[in-house]
Every structure is written in C-alpha cells, then in structure tokens.
Amino acid sequence: MTRKTGFKTWLLRQKDRQDPVGDLARDLKADVCAGALWSVESLERHVWAFHVSANIGMVMVALHKAWEEYKIA
C-alpha cells in the first residue's frame, strides 16, 4: 500500500494551477512563517492569526476546497 502524501506537500504541488487552490499554494510557498505548519487545521489557524484581510473568506474557501480535493486524491 502506498502512503499518501501529506496535505501541505500535496498543496504545494498545486502551485501551477490557475485557480484559487493554485493561488493558495503560491501564497503558502511564499509565506516564510508557515514552515512548520502541516495540517489543514494548523494552516487555518495560521491564516486567521497572521494573515486576516478582506480576502479571508476566499482564502478559507480555497483552503477547504483544497482539503476536500486532497482527501479524495
């Protein structure tokens, strides 16, 4: 049985997508303070704590869309 890639690794591999999940992946790659965060829960807390902006709703939608895609990948 093949072990599934972790969520953050999977998400970073989506960086070339031209959609909100790809945008999120590029933002995560550029986020120097997110290095030790690996779970969807820790990423969500991190965004709420350090990156709240007018786009927070769209970021959360993209994060949860990515999580749903990851679960079925």
Secondary structure by P-SEA (a helix, b strand, c coil): ccccccaaaaaaaacccccaaaaaaaaaaacccccccccaaaaaaaaaacccccaaaaaaaaaaaaaaaaaac
